[in-house]
Amino acid sequence: MSSSARLVDLNEQIRSLRQKHRLLTIERETLCAEAHDQRDAFRRAYDEIMAVLEDAREARAIAWHRRAAARQTSANAPYVPETEKAR
């Protein structure tokens, strides 16, 4: 193979590799953008779940305190005989 033919062949290979590089770069950027979108969606879902859990914890704590207050109130109530309760 002559040196000029070899040079043409190498130039074609370089062009081909540059085109592949461009396509791979575009694909990488697309995949990175998709990964960022998925990460953001995951974070939003996680934040929503944590907010629901926090609301549930608060509701459970409020209910517990109300039950405790009711038990305390009934424990401090004066004794009423069963016969009086029936009236």
Residue pairs with C-beta under 8 A, 6 or more apart in sequence:
1 9
